[in-house]
Amino acid sequence: MWGEHRQVDALAVEPALRDYHLLFSVRADLLSHLGRTARARADFEHAASLTRNERERALLLARAAECRDRR
């Protein structure tokens, strides 16, 4: 799974994708599975700030809270 995380990190520097909320939510999910909950929480929160969809925002913030609770 670490390889996938690095591939997603490489995409995060692409100008066309730096404001794409799904990229950060995928990275957050990978980080969460790797046990890096503090960074995962930050990425879930960042993804939530980028989406305009209220349901997605609520889901992403809930995932961020789960990461906080697992610390």
All heavy atoms as a GROMACS GRO file, in nm:
protein
  577
    1MET      N    1   0.082  -0.120   0.000
    1MET     CA    2   0.000   0.000   0.000
    1MET      C    3   0.086   0.126   0.000
    1MET      O    4   0.043   0.230  -0.043
    1MET     CB    5  -0.093  -0.002   0.121
    1MET     CG    6  -0.199   0.104   0.114
    1MET     SD    7  -0.324   0.093   0.241
    1MET     CE    8  -0.407  -0.056   0.200
    2TRP      N    9   0.209   0.116   0.049
    2TRP     CA   10   0.296   0.233   0.053
    2TRP      C   11   0.323   0.286  -0.087
    2TRP      O   12   0.330   0.407  -0.109
    2TRP     CB   13   0.427   0.197   0.124
    2TRP     CG   14   0.518   0.313   0.137
    2TRP    CD1   15   0.638   0.328   0.075
    2TRP    CD2   16   0.501   0.431   0.215
    2TRP    NE1   17   0.695   0.447   0.109
    2TRP    CE2   18   0.612   0.512   0.196
    2TRP    CE3   19   0.399   0.477   0.299
    2TRP    CZ2   20   0.627   0.636   0.258
    2TRP    CZ3   21   0.414   0.600   0.360
    2TRP    CH2   22   0.527   0.677   0.339
    3GLY      N   23   0.336   0.197  -0.185
    3GLY     CA   24   0.358   0.241  -0.323
    3GLY      C   25   0.243   0.323  -0.376
    3GLY      O   26   0.264   0.422  -0.445
    4GLU      N   27   0.121   0.283  -0.344
    4GLU     CA   28   0.004   0.359  -0.387
    4GLU      C   29   0.005   0.498  -0.326
    4GLU      O   30  -0.028   0.596  -0.392
    4GLU     CB   31  -0.126   0.288  -0.349
    4GLU     CG   32  -0.152   0.161  -0.426
    4GLU     CD   33  -0.093   0.038  -0.358
    4GLU    OE1   34  -0.009   0.052  -0.266
    4GLU    OE2   35  -0.128  -0.073  -0.398
    5HIS      N   36   0.046   0.508  -0.200
    5HIS     CA   37   0.052   0.637  -0.133
    5HIS      C   38   0.149   0.730  -0.206
    5HIS      O   39   0.121   0.847  -0.229
    5HIS     CB   40   0.095   0.619   0.014
    5HIS     CG   41   0.117   0.747   0.085
    5HIS    ND1   42   0.242   0.798   0.104
    5HIS    CD2   43   0.030   0.836   0.138
    5HIS    CE1   44   0.231   0.914   0.168
    5HIS    NE2   45   0.103   0.938   0.190
    6ARG      N   46   0.263   0.678  -0.245
    6ARG     CA   47   0.361   0.760  -0.317
    6ARG      C   48   0.308   0.803  -0.453
    6ARG      O   49   0.334   0.915  -0.496
    6ARG     CB   50   0.492   0.685  -0.331
    6ARG     CG   51   0.564   0.676  -0.200
    6ARG     CD   52   0.700   0.622  -0.218
    6ARG     NE   53   0.773   0.655  -0.097
    6ARG     CZ   54   0.900   0.644  -0.083
    6ARG    NH1   55   0.973   0.603  -0.184
    6ARG    NH2   56   0.959   0.675   0.030
    7GLN      N   57   0.235   0.718  -0.520
    7GLN     CA   58   0.178   0.754  -0.649
    7GLN      C   59   0.076   0.866  -0.633
    7GLN      O   60   0.071   0.959  -0.714
    7GLN     CB   61   0.116   0.633  -0.716
    7GLN     CG   62   0.218   0.531  -0.762
    7GLN     CD   63   0.155   0.403  -0.812
    7GLN    OE1   64   0.039   0.375  -0.785
    7GLN    NE2   65   0.232   0.326  -0.886
    8VAL      N   66  -0.004   0.858  -0.530
    8VAL     CA   67  -0.103   0.963  -0.504
    8VAL      C   68  -0.032   1.094  -0.467
    8VAL      O   69  -0.071   1.201  -0.512
    8VAL     CB   70  -0.203   0.921  -0.394
    8VAL    CG1   71  -0.295   1.035  -0.357
    8VAL    CG2   72  -0.284   0.802  -0.441
    9ASP      N   73   0.076   1.086  -0.389
    9ASP     CA   74   0.153   1.206  -0.357
    9ASP      C   75   0.207   1.272  -0.483
    9ASP      O   76   0.208   1.394  -0.495
    9ASP     CB   77   0.270   1.172  -0.264
    9ASP     CG   78   0.231   1.162  -0.119
    9ASP    OD1   79   0.118   1.203  -0.084
    9ASP    OD2   80   0.314   1.114  -0.039
   10ALA      N   81   0.253   1.190  -0.577
   10ALA     CA   82   0.306   1.245  -0.702
   10ALA      C   83   0.197   1.319  -0.779
   10ALA      O   84   0.223   1.423  -0.840
   10ALA     CB   85   0.364   1.133  -0.788
   11LEU      N   86   0.075   1.268  -0.774
   11LEU     CA   87  -0.036   1.336  -0.841
   11LEU      C   88  -0.073   1.467  -0.774
   11LEU      O   89  -0.119   1.561  -0.838
   11LEU     CB   90  -0.158   1.244  -0.846
   11LEU     CG   91  -0.150   1.124  -0.936
   11LEU    CD1   92  -0.271   1.035  -0.916
   11LEU    CD2   93  -0.138   1.166  -1.081
   12ALA      N   94  -0.053   1.475  -0.644
   12ALA     CA   95  -0.094   1.594  -0.567
   12ALA      C   96  -0.018   1.720  -0.608
   12ALA      O   97  -0.066   1.830  -0.583
   12ALA     CB   98  -0.077   1.569  -0.419
   13VAL      N   99   0.095   1.705  -0.672
   13VAL     CA  100   0.170   1.823  -0.715
   13VAL      C  101   0.132   1.870  -0.855
   13VAL      O  102   0.178   1.975  -0.899
   13VAL     CB  103   0.323   1.800  -0.706
   13VAL    CG1  104   0.364   1.773  -0.563
   13VAL    CG2  105   0.367   1.689  -0.799
   14GLU      N  106   0.050   1.792  -0.922
   14GLU     CA  107   0.003   1.833  -1.055
   14GLU      C  108  -0.091   1.952  -1.042
   14GLU      O  109  -0.190   1.945  -0.968
   14GLU     CB  110  -0.070   1.717  -1.125
   14GLU     CG  111   0.018   1.604  -1.166
   14GLU     CD  112   0.116   1.643  -1.275
   14GLU    OE1  113   0.078   1.721  -1.365
   14GLU    OE2  114   0.231   1.597  -1.269
   15PRO      N  115  -0.062   2.061  -1.111
   15PRO     CA  116  -0.147   2.181  -1.099
   15PRO      C  117  -0.294   2.155  -1.126
   15PRO      O  118  -0.381   2.210  -1.059
   15PRO     CB  119  -0.088   2.276  -1.204
   15PRO     CG  120   0.054   2.234  -1.217
   15PRO     CD  121   0.052   2.084  -1.199
   16ALA      N  122  -0.325   2.070  -1.221
   16ALA     CA  123  -0.466   2.044  -1.256
   16ALA      C  124  -0.539   1.967  -1.147
   16ALA      O  125  -0.662   1.968  -1.144
   16ALA     CB  126  -0.473   1.966  -1.387
   17LEU      N  127  -0.466   1.902  -1.056
   17LEU     CA  128  -0.529   1.818  -0.954
   17LEU      C  129  -0.517   1.874  -0.812
   17LEU      O  130  -0.578   1.819  -0.720
   17LEU     CB  131  -0.467   1.677  -0.956
   17LEU     CG  132  -0.488   1.598  -1.085
   17LEU    CD1  133  -0.410   1.468  -1.079
   17LEU    CD2  134  -0.635   1.572  -1.108
   18ARG      N  135  -0.444   1.982  -0.792
   18ARG     CA  136  -0.419   2.027  -0.656
   18ARG      C  137  -0.544   2.075  -0.582
   18ARG      O  138  -0.543   2.085  -0.459
   18ARG     CB  139  -0.310   2.133  -0.653
   18ARG     CG  140  -0.351   2.263  -0.712
   18ARG     CD  141  -0.245   2.368  -0.692
   18ARG     NE  142  -0.285   2.484  -0.765
   18ARG     CZ  143  -0.208   2.554  -0.843
   18ARG    NH1  144  -0.083   2.522  -0.857
   18ARG    NH2  145  -0.255   2.658  -0.906
   19ASP      N  146  -0.651   2.103  -0.654
   19ASP     CA  147  -0.776   2.144  -0.591
   19ASP      C  148  -0.886   2.039  -0.608
   19ASP      O  149  -1.004   2.069  -0.592
   19ASP     CB  150  -0.824   2.278  -0.647
   19ASP     CG  151  -0.732   2.391  -0.609
   19ASP    OD1  152  -0.673   2.386  -0.500
   19ASP    OD2  153  -0.717   2.486  -0.690
   20TYR      N  154  -0.847   1.917  -0.640
   20TYR     CA  155  -0.942   1.809  -0.665
   20TYR      C  156  -0.963   1.732  -0.534
   20TYR      O  157  -0.874   1.661  -0.488
   20TYR     CB  158  -0.888   1.718  -0.774
   20TYR     CG  159  -0.982   1.610  -0.820
   20TYR    CD1  160  -1.114   1.638  -0.855
   20TYR    CD2  161  -0.938   1.480  -0.832
   20TYR    CE1  162  -1.200   1.540  -0.899
   20TYR    CE2  163  -1.023   1.379  -0.877
   20TYR     CZ  164  -1.153   1.410  -0.910
   20TYR     OH  165  -1.238   1.312  -0.953
   21HIS      N  166  -1.079   1.748  -0.475
   21HIS     CA  167  -1.103   1.692  -0.342
   21HIS      C  168  -1.090   1.540  -0.335
   21HIS      O  169  -1.047   1.486  -0.234
   21HIS     CB  170  -1.240   1.737  -0.289
   21HIS     CG  171  -1.356   1.675  -0.358
   21HIS    ND1  172  -1.397   1.714  -0.484
   21HIS    CD2  173  -1.439   1.576  -0.320
   21HIS    CE1  174  -1.501   1.642  -0.519
   21HIS    NE2  175  -1.530   1.556  -0.422
   22LEU      N  176  -1.125   1.472  -0.443
   22LEU     CA  177  -1.118   1.326  -0.439
   22LEU      C  178  -0.974   1.276  -0.429
   22LEU      O  179  -0.948   1.172  -0.368
   22LEU     CB  180  -1.187   1.265  -0.561
   22LEU     CG  181  -1.338   1.287  -0.567
   22LEU    CD1  182  -1.396   1.227  -0.694
   22LEU    CD2  183  -1.407   1.230  -0.444
   23LEU      N  184  -0.880   1.348  -0.484
   23LEU     CA  185  -0.739   1.310  -0.471
   23LEU      C  186  -0.698   1.309  -0.324
   23LEU      O  187  -0.637   1.214  -0.276
   23LEU     CB  188  -0.651   1.407  -0.550
   23LEU     CG  189  -0.500   1.388  -0.534
   23LEU    CD1  190  -0.457   1.254  -0.590
   23LEU    CD2  191  -0.427   1.500  -0.602
   24PHE      N  192  -0.736   1.413  -0.251
   24PHE     CA  193  -0.699   1.422  -0.110
   24PHE      C  194  -0.776   1.322  -0.025
   24PHE      O  195  -0.723   1.271   0.074
   24PHE     CB  196  -0.717   1.565  -0.060
   24PHE     CG  197  -0.618   1.657  -0.123
   24PHE    CD1  198  -0.652   1.732  -0.233
   24PHE    CD2  199  -0.488   1.665  -0.075
   24PHE    CE1  200  -0.560   1.815  -0.295
   24PHE    CE2  201  -0.396   1.748  -0.136
   24PHE     CZ  202  -0.431   1.823  -0.246
   25SER      N  203  -0.898   1.290  -0.065
   25SER     CA  204  -0.972   1.190   0.011
   25SER      C  205  -0.913   1.050  -0.010
   25SER      O  206  -0.907   0.971   0.085
   25SER     CB  207  -1.121   1.192  -0.023
   25SER     OG  208  -1.144   1.151  -0.155
   26VAL      N  209  -0.866   1.021  -0.130
   26VAL     CA  210  -0.800   0.892  -0.155
   26VAL      C  211  -0.671   0.884  -0.076
   26VAL      O  212  -0.641   0.782  -0.012
   26VAL     CB  213  -0.774   0.873  -0.306
   26VAL    CG1  214  -0.677   0.758  -0.332
   26VAL    CG2  215  -0.904   0.850  -0.380
   27ARG      N  216  -0.592   0.990  -0.078
   27ARG     CA  217  -0.467   0.990  -0.003
   27ARG      C  218  -0.495   0.975   0.147
   27ARG      O  219  -0.428   0.900   0.216
   27ARG     CB  220  -0.387   1.117  -0.030
   27ARG     CG  221  -0.252   1.114   0.041
   27ARG     CD  222  -0.159   1.218  -0.008
   27ARG     NE  223  -0.201   1.350   0.035
   27ARG     CZ  224  -0.129   1.459   0.011
   27ARG    NH1  225  -0.016   1.452  -0.055
   27ARG    NH2  226  -0.172   1.577   0.052
   28ALA      N  227  -0.597   1.042   0.195
   28ALA     CA  228  -0.633   1.031   0.336
   28ALA      C  229  -0.672   0.889   0.372
   28ALA      O  230  -0.634   0.837   0.477
   28ALA     CB  231  -0.747   1.127   0.368
   29ASP      N  232  -0.747   0.824   0.284
   29ASP     CA  233  -0.787   0.687   0.310
   29ASP      C  234  -0.665   0.595   0.316
   29ASP      O  235  -0.655   0.510   0.405
   29ASP     CB  236  -0.886   0.640   0.202
   29ASP     CG  237  -0.948   0.507   0.236
   29ASP    OD1  238  -1.012   0.497   0.342
   29ASP    OD2  239  -0.932   0.413   0.157
   30LEU      N  240  -0.573   0.612   0.222
   30LEU     CA  241  -0.450   0.532   0.225
   30LEU      C  242  -0.371   0.556   0.353
   30LEU      O  243  -0.324   0.462   0.417
   30LEU     CB  244  -0.365   0.563   0.102
   30LEU     CG  245  -0.416   0.511  -0.032
   30LEU    CD1  246  -0.335   0.570  -0.146
   30LEU    CD2  247  -0.411   0.360  -0.036
   31LEU      N  248  -0.357   0.682   0.391
   31LEU     CA  249  -0.283   0.715   0.513
   31LEU      C  250  -0.352   0.655   0.636
   31LEU      O  251  -0.284   0.606   0.726
   31LEU     CB  252  -0.272   0.867   0.528
   31LEU     CG  253  -0.176   0.935   0.431
   31LEU    CD1  254  -0.200   1.085   0.431
   31LEU    CD2  255  -0.032   0.903   0.467
   32SER      N  256  -0.483   0.658   0.637
   32SER     CA  257  -0.557   0.600   0.748
   32SER      C  258  -0.528   0.451   0.762
   32SER      O  259  -0.505   0.401   0.871
   32SER     CB  260  -0.706   0.625   0.727
   32SER     OG  261  -0.782   0.563   0.827
   33HIS      N  262  -0.527   0.382   0.649
   33HIS     CA  263  -0.498   0.238   0.651
   33HIS      C  264  -0.354   0.210   0.694
   33HIS      O  265  -0.326   0.102   0.747
   33HIS     CB  266  -0.527   0.176   0.515
   33HIS     CG  267  -0.672   0.162   0.486
   33HIS    ND1  268  -0.755   0.074   0.553
   33HIS    CD2  269  -0.751   0.227   0.396
   33HIS    CE1  270  -0.878   0.085   0.506
   33HIS    NE2  271  -0.879   0.177   0.412
   34LEU      N  272  -0.265   0.306   0.669
   34LEU     CA  273  -0.125   0.291   0.709
   34LEU      C  274  -0.103   0.328   0.856
   34LEU      O  275   0.008   0.318   0.906
   34LEU     CB  276  -0.035   0.376   0.620
   34LEU     CG  277  -0.022   0.331   0.475
   34LEU    CD1  278   0.049   0.437   0.392
   34LEU    CD2  279   0.051   0.197   0.467
   35GLY      N  280  -0.210   0.376   0.922
   35GLY     CA  281  -0.198   0.414   1.062
   35GLY      C  282  -0.147   0.555   1.084
   35GLY      O  283  -0.120   0.595   1.196
   36ARG      N  284  -0.135   0.632   0.978
   36ARG     CA  285  -0.088   0.771   0.988
   36ARG      C  286  -0.210   0.862   1.002
   36ARG      O  287  -0.245   0.939   0.915
   36ARG     CB  288  -0.003   0.804   0.867
   36ARG     CG  289   0.122   0.715   0.860
   36ARG     CD  290   0.208   0.742   0.742
   36ARG     NE  291   0.254   0.881   0.743
   36ARG     CZ  292   0.305   0.940   0.636
   36ARG    NH1  293   0.318   0.875   0.523
   36ARG    NH2  294   0.343   1.066   0.643
   37THR      N  295  -0.274   0.852   1.118
   37THR     CA  296  -0.405   0.914   1.136
   37THR      C  297  -0.401   1.066   1.141
   37THR      O  298  -0.496   1.130   1.098
   37THR     CB  299  -0.474   0.859   1.262
   37THR    OG1  300  -0.389   0.879   1.374
   37THR    CG2  301  -0.507   0.711   1.247
   38ALA      N  302  -0.296   1.124   1.195
   38ALA     CA  303  -0.289   1.271   1.201
   38ALA      C  304  -0.285   1.330   1.060
   38ALA      O  305  -0.357   1.425   1.029
   38ALA     CB  306  -0.169   1.316   1.282
   39ARG      N  307  -0.202   1.272   0.975
   39ARG     CA  308  -0.194   1.321   0.837
   39ARG      C  309  -0.322   1.288   0.761
   39ARG      O  310  -0.369   1.368   0.680
   39ARG     CB  311  -0.071   1.260   0.769
   39ARG     CG  312  -0.051   1.304   0.626
   39ARG     CD  313  -0.036   1.455   0.620
   39ARG     NE  314  -0.060   1.503   0.488
   39ARG     CZ  315   0.033   1.555   0.409
   39ARG    NH1  316   0.155   1.569   0.452
   39ARG    NH2  317   0.002   1.597   0.289
   40ALA      N  318  -0.380   1.172   0.786
   40ALA     CA  319  -0.505   1.135   0.720
   40ALA      C  320  -0.615   1.234   0.758
   40ALA      O  321  -0.690   1.280   0.671
   40ALA     CB  322  -0.546   0.993   0.759
   41ARG      N  323  -0.621   1.268   0.886
   41ARG     CA  324  -0.723   1.364   0.930
   41ARG      C  325  -0.707   1.496   0.859
   41ARG      O  326  -0.804   1.555   0.811
   41ARG     CB  327  -0.714   1.384   1.081
   41ARG     CG  328  -0.828   1.473   1.132
   41ARG     CD  329  -0.817   1.496   1.280
   41ARG     NE  330  -0.719   1.601   1.300
   41ARG     CZ  331  -0.643   1.613   1.409
   41ARG    NH1  332  -0.652   1.527   1.506
   41ARG    NH2  333  -0.559   1.711   1.420
   42ALA      N  334  -0.584   1.544   0.847
   42ALA     CA  335  -0.559   1.672   0.779
   42ALA      C  336  -0.602   1.665   0.633
   42ALA      O  337  -0.662   1.761   0.580
   42ALA     CB  338  -0.411   1.708   0.790
   43ASP      N  339  -0.576   1.552   0.566
   43ASP     CA  340  -0.616   1.539   0.426
   43ASP      C  341  -0.767   1.526   0.412
   43ASP      O  342  -0.825   1.581   0.318
   43ASP     CB  343  -0.545   1.421   0.361
   43ASP     CG  344  -0.406   1.456   0.310
   43ASP    OD1  345  -0.366   1.574   0.319
   43ASP    OD2  346  -0.338   1.366   0.259
   44PHE      N  347  -0.833   1.455   0.503
   44PHE     CA  348  -0.980   1.449   0.499
   44PHE      C  349  -1.039   1.589   0.517
   44PHE      O  350  -1.133   1.627   0.447
   44PHE     CB  351  -1.036   1.355   0.605
   44PHE     CG  352  -1.032   1.210   0.569
   44PHE    CD1  353  -0.976   1.117   0.654
   44PHE    CD2  354  -1.089   1.164   0.450
   44PHE    CE1  355  -0.974   0.982   0.622
   44PHE    CE2  356  -1.088   1.029   0.417
   44PHE     CZ  357  -1.030   0.938   0.503
   45GLU      N  358  -0.983   1.666   0.610
   45GLU     CA  359  -1.033   1.801   0.633
   45GLU      C  360  -1.007   1.891   0.511
   45GLU      O  361  -1.092   1.972   0.474
   45GLU     CB  362  -0.970   1.860   0.758
   45GLU     CG  363  -1.021   1.793   0.884
   45GLU     CD  364  -0.946   1.834   1.009
   45GLU    OE1  365  -0.837   1.896   0.999
   45GLU    OE2  366  -0.996   1.803   1.119
   46HIS      N  367  -0.891   1.874   0.450
   46HIS     CA  368  -0.860   1.953   0.329
   46HIS      C  369  -0.955   1.916   0.216
   46HIS      O  370  -1.008   2.005   0.147
   46HIS     CB  371  -0.714   1.931   0.288
   46HIS     CG  372  -0.674   2.014   0.172
   46HIS    ND1  373  -0.670   2.152   0.176
   46HIS    CD2  374  -0.636   1.978   0.047
   46HIS    CE1  375  -0.633   2.198   0.058
   46HIS    NE2  376  -0.611   2.094  -0.022
   47ALA      N  377  -0.979   1.787   0.198
   47ALA     CA  378  -1.072   1.743   0.094
   47ALA      C  379  -1.211   1.801   0.120
   47ALA      O  380  -1.278   1.846   0.027
   47ALA     CB  381  -1.078   1.590   0.089
   48ALA      N  382  -1.252   1.802   0.246
   48ALA     CA  383  -1.383   1.858   0.281
   48ALA      C  384  -1.391   2.006   0.246
   48ALA      O  385  -1.496   2.054   0.202
   48ALA     CB  386  -1.411   1.836   0.430
   49SER      N  387  -1.280   2.076   0.263
   49SER     CA  388  -1.280   2.220   0.233
   49SER      C  389  -1.287   2.247   0.083
   49SER      O  390  -1.326   2.356   0.042
   49SER     CB  391  -1.157   2.287   0.293
   49SER     OG  392  -1.041   2.258   0.216
   50LEU      N  393  -1.251   2.149   0.002
   50LEU     CA  394  -1.248   2.168  -0.143
   50LEU      C  395  -1.379   2.131  -0.212
   50LEU      O  396  -1.406   2.179  -0.321
   50LEU     CB  397  -1.136   2.084  -0.205
   50LEU     CG  398  -0.994   2.123  -0.168
   50LEU    CD1  399  -0.895   2.022  -0.226
   50LEU    CD2  400  -0.962   2.264  -0.218
   51THR      N  401  -1.461   2.046  -0.149
   51THR     CA  402  -1.584   2.003  -0.216
   51THR      C  403  -1.696   2.104  -0.196
   51THR      O  404  -1.700   2.174  -0.094
   51THR     CB  405  -1.629   1.863  -0.167
   51THR    OG1  406  -1.739   1.821  -0.247
   51THR    CG2  407  -1.669   1.863  -0.021
   52ARG      N  408  -1.783   2.109  -0.294
   52ARG     CA  409  -1.901   2.196  -0.284
   52ARG      C  410  -2.024   2.117  -0.245
   52ARG      O  411  -2.129   2.175  -0.220
   52ARG     CB  412  -1.925   2.266  -0.417
   52ARG     CG  413  -1.819   2.369  -0.448
   52ARG     CD  414  -1.852   2.440  -0.576
   52ARG     NE  415  -1.738   2.422  -0.666
   52ARG     CZ  416  -1.743   2.432  -0.795
   52ARG    NH1  417  -1.855   2.459  -0.856
   52ARG    NH2  418  -1.636   2.415  -0.868
   53ASN      N  419  -2.011   1.986  -0.240
   53ASN     CA  420  -2.123   1.898  -0.209
   53ASN      C  421  -2.133   1.879  -0.057
   53ASN      O  422  -2.040   1.830   0.006
   53ASN     CB  423  -2.101   1.764  -0.279
   53ASN     CG  424  -2.215   1.669  -0.261
   53ASN    OD1  425  -2.248   1.632  -0.148
   53ASN    ND2  426  -2.275   1.626  -0.371
   54GLU      N  427  -2.245   1.918  -0.001
   54GLU     CA  428  -2.263   1.911   0.145
   54GLU      C  429  -2.254   1.769   0.200
   54GLU      O  430  -2.200   1.747   0.306
   54GLU     CB  431  -2.396   1.975   0.185
   54GLU     CG  432  -2.400   2.125   0.167
   54GLU     CD  433  -2.300   2.198   0.256
   54GLU    OE1  434  -2.279   2.155   0.371
   54GLU    OE2  435  -2.242   2.298   0.209
   55ARG      N  436  -2.310   1.673   0.128
   55ARG     CA  437  -2.305   1.534   0.174
   55ARG      C  438  -2.162   1.481   0.174
   55ARG      O  439  -2.121   1.411   0.265
   55ARG     CB  440  -2.395   1.445   0.089
   55ARG     CG  441  -2.541   1.471   0.116
   55ARG     CD  442  -2.627   1.377   0.040
   55ARG     NE  443  -2.767   1.408   0.064
   55ARG     CZ  444  -2.866   1.331   0.031
   55ARG    NH1  445  -2.842   1.216  -0.030
   55ARG    NH2  446  -2.989   1.366   0.056
   56GLU      N  447  -2.088   1.512   0.068
   56GLU     CA  448  -1.947   1.472   0.065
   56GLU      C  449  -1.869   1.537   0.178
   56GLU      O  450  -1.788   1.473   0.243
   56GLU     CB  451  -1.883   1.508  -0.069
   56GLU     CG  452  -1.918   1.417  -0.182
   56GLU     CD  453  -1.847   1.454  -0.310
   56GLU    OE1  454  -1.832   1.575  -0.339
   56GLU    OE2  455  -1.806   1.362  -0.380
   57ARG      N  456  -1.895   1.666   0.199
   57ARG     CA  457  -1.826   1.738   0.307
   57ARG      C  458  -1.854   1.672   0.442
   57ARG      O  459  -1.763   1.650   0.522
   57ARG     CB  460  -1.869   1.885   0.309
   57ARG     CG  461  -1.793   1.966   0.415
   57ARG     CD  462  -1.826   2.115   0.411
   57ARG     NE  463  -1.785   2.171   0.283
   57ARG     CZ  464  -1.868   2.220   0.190
   57ARG    NH1  465  -1.998   2.221   0.212
   57ARG    NH2  466  -1.822   2.268   0.078
   58ALA      N  467  -1.979   1.639   0.466
   58ALA     CA  468  -2.015   1.575   0.593
   58ALA      C  469  -1.945   1.440   0.608
   58ALA      O  470  -1.894   1.408   0.717
   58ALA     CB  471  -2.167   1.557   0.602
   59LEU      N  472  -1.940   1.362   0.501
   59LEU     CA  473  -1.873   1.232   0.506
   59LEU      C  474  -1.724   1.249   0.532
   59LEU      O  475  -1.666   1.179   0.616
   59LEU     CB  476  -1.895   1.156   0.375
   59LEU     CG  477  -1.817   1.026   0.360
   59LEU    CD1  478  -1.865   0.923   0.462
   59LEU    CD2  479  -1.829   0.972   0.220
   60LEU      N  480  -1.661   1.342   0.463
   60LEU     CA  481  -1.518   1.364   0.480
   60LEU      C  482  -1.485   1.414   0.621
   60LEU      O  483  -1.385   1.372   0.681
   60LEU     CB  484  -1.466   1.462   0.374
   60LEU     CG  485  -1.469   1.407   0.231
   60LEU    CD1  486  -1.451   1.520   0.130
   60LEU    CD2  487  -1.364   1.299   0.213
   61LEU      N  488  -1.568   1.500   0.674
   61LEU     CA  489  -1.545   1.548   0.811
   61LEU      C  490  -1.568   1.437   0.914
   61LEU      O  491  -1.499   1.431   1.016
   61LEU     CB  492  -1.633   1.670   0.840
   61LEU     CG  493  -1.594   1.796   0.762
   61LEU    CD1  494  -1.695   1.907   0.787
   61LEU    CD2  495  -1.452   1.841   0.797
   62ALA      N  496  -1.662   1.348   0.885
   62ALA     CA  497  -1.684   1.232   0.972
   62ALA      C  498  -1.562   1.140   0.970
   62ALA      O  499  -1.520   1.089   1.074
   62ALA     CB  500  -1.809   1.157   0.930
   63ARG      N  501  -1.505   1.121   0.852
   63ARG     CA  502  -1.384   1.038   0.842
   63ARG      C  503  -1.268   1.105   0.917
   63ARG      O  504  -1.188   1.037   0.981
   63ARG     CB  505  -1.345   1.016   0.696
   63ARG     CG  506  -1.441   0.934   0.613
   63ARG     CD  507  -1.443   0.786   0.646
   63ARG     NE  508  -1.314   0.721   0.651
   63ARG     CZ  509  -1.250   0.665   0.549
   63ARG    NH1  510  -1.304   0.665   0.429
   63ARG    NH2  511  -1.133   0.606   0.568
   64ALA      N  512  -1.259   1.237   0.909
   64ALA     CA  513  -1.155   1.309   0.982
   64ALA      C  514  -1.173   1.288   1.133
   64ALA      O  515  -1.076   1.266   1.206
   64ALA     CB  516  -1.159   1.458   0.947
   65ALA      N  517  -1.296   1.293   1.179
   65ALA     CA  518  -1.324   1.273   1.322
   65ALA      C  519  -1.287   1.132   1.364
   65ALA      O  520  -1.236   1.112   1.474
   65ALA     CB  521  -1.470   1.301   1.350
   66GLU      N  522  -1.312   1.034   1.278
   66GLU     CA  523  -1.273   0.896   1.309
   66GLU      C  524  -1.123   0.885   1.328
   66GLU      O  525  -1.076   0.814   1.417
   66GLU     CB  526  -1.316   0.801   1.197
   66GLU     CG  527  -1.465   0.778   1.187
   66GLU     CD  528  -1.502   0.699   1.062
   66GLU    OE1  529  -1.411   0.646   0.993
   66GLU    OE2  530  -1.621   0.692   1.032
   67CYS      N  531  -1.048   0.956   1.246
   67CYS     CA  532  -0.901   0.955   1.259
   67CYS      C  533  -0.859   1.017   1.392
   67CYS      O  534  -0.768   0.967   1.459
   67CYS     CB  535  -0.837   1.031   1.144
   67CYS     SG  536  -0.849   0.947   0.985
   68ARG      N  537  -0.926   1.123   1.430
   68ARG     CA  538  -0.894   1.190   1.558
   68ARG      C  539  -0.923   1.095   1.674
   68ARG      O  540  -0.845   1.085   1.768
   68ARG     CB  541  -0.976   1.317   1.570
   68ARG     CG  542  -0.945   1.396   1.697
   68ARG     CD  543  -1.038   1.514   1.716
   68ARG     NE  544  -1.176   1.469   1.730
   68ARG     CZ  545  -1.275   1.506   1.651
   68ARG    NH1  546  -1.256   1.590   1.553
   68ARG    NH2  547  -1.398   1.460   1.670
   69ASP      N  548  -1.032   1.022   1.664
   69ASP     CA  549  -1.071   0.931   1.772
   69ASP      C  550  -0.979   0.808   1.783
   69ASP      O  551  -0.971   0.748   1.888
   69ASP     CB  552  -1.216   0.885   1.752
   69ASP     CG  553  -1.315   0.999   1.767
   69ASP    OD1  554  -1.278   1.104   1.823
   69ASP    OD2  555  -1.429   0.984   1.719
   70ARG      N  556  -0.912   0.773   1.673
   70ARG     CA  557  -0.825   0.655   1.673
   70ARG      C  558  -0.684   0.684   1.723
   70ARG      O  559  -0.604   0.596   1.735
   70ARG     CB  560  -0.815   0.597   1.531
   70ARG     CG  561  -0.940   0.528   1.491
   70ARG     CD  562  -0.931   0.448   1.365
   70ARG     NE  563  -0.803   0.450   1.299
   70ARG     CZ  564  -0.786   0.442   1.167
   70ARG    NH1  565  -0.891   0.434   1.090
   70ARG    NH2  566  -0.667   0.441   1.113
   71ARG      N  567  -0.652   0.808   1.750
   71ARG     CA  568  -0.517   0.844   1.792
   71ARG      C  569  -0.480   0.781   1.921
   71ARG      O  570  -0.536   0.741   2.006
   71ARG     CB  571  -0.504   0.994   1.806
   71ARG     CG  572  -0.506   1.059   1.669
   71ARG     CD  573  -0.481   1.203   1.679
   71ARG     NE  574  -0.335   1.214   1.680
   71ARG     CZ  575  -0.269   1.322   1.710
   71ARG    NH1  576  -0.332   1.427   1.745
   71ARG    NH2  577  -0.141   1.328   1.707
   0.00000   0.00000   0.00000
